[in-house]
Amino acid sequence: MIVDGKFYEVQKYVSETGHVFSFEILIANKKFMDKLPSDLQKLVIKAAHDATLKQRKLMAASEGQFKAQVVKAGMKVNELTPG
């Protein structure tokens, strides 16, 4: 959002607050899942789990790229600490 909105053109600072969590939704029809043999049900569930892990890795990489872009554009990044 900060990159797409070109915030770096009008503001000097940005704080990493971690208040946004991006996700994708995977939906399966219960009747469909119940009709699958148990080995295929397990396969679908494992694939969903694997896709979740991959999506999180991709999102982390994207966030790193966005941060690099705004820093390159001149923004100063405030990294907050717990407290």
N, C-alpha and C positions, 0 to 999 in steps of 0.2 A: 504494500500500500504506500509506503513512504517513497519507494522508487517510482511506482506507477503514477503517484500523485505529484511527483517532482518536488517534494517538500524541500529537497536540498537547494532548490533555486531561491527559496524565500526564508529559510531558517538555517541558523548556524549550528544548533545543537540538537541531538536526539538522545533519548535515554532508553536503554534496554530494560524494559520493565517485565518482560515475560508474561504479559497479561493476555496474550492471544495464543490460542492453540488451534492450529489448522488440522483438519482431518477430512477423510473421505468416508462415505457411508457405503457399507456393503449390506445388501438386503437379500434374503432368501425366503421364498415361499415355504411355509411350514408343511403344507400338503406335499409339495414337491420333495422337500428334504425327507419327510417321513416315508415316501415311496422308494427312496433310494436304498439299495442294500447298505448294510452297516459299513462295509469297507469303503464304499464311495462317499458315504456321509463323512467318515473320518478324513478322507482325501479332500473333500470340499472345506472342511473345518481347518485342516492343516494349511491349505492354500490361502484361506482367508487370514490365518495367523501370519504366514509368510509375507503376504501382501501388506499387512499392517506394519511389519518390521521394515520392509522395503520403503514404504511411504514415509515412515519416520526418518529414515536415513536420507531420503531425497529431500525432505523438508529441511533437515538440518543443513544439508549442503546448499540449498537455495538461500537459506537465511544467511549463511556465510558469504555467499556471492552478493546478496543485497547489501550487507554491511560493507563489504569491500567497495561496492559502487558508490555508496554515499560518502564514505571516507575519501575516496578518490575525487569526488565532486566537491570536497572541502568541508564536509560536516565533521563536527567533533562528537564522538560517541561517549556518553556517560554510561559506564558499566556499574550498575547498582550492586551493593553488597548486602547480604542479609543483616538484619539488625533491627 
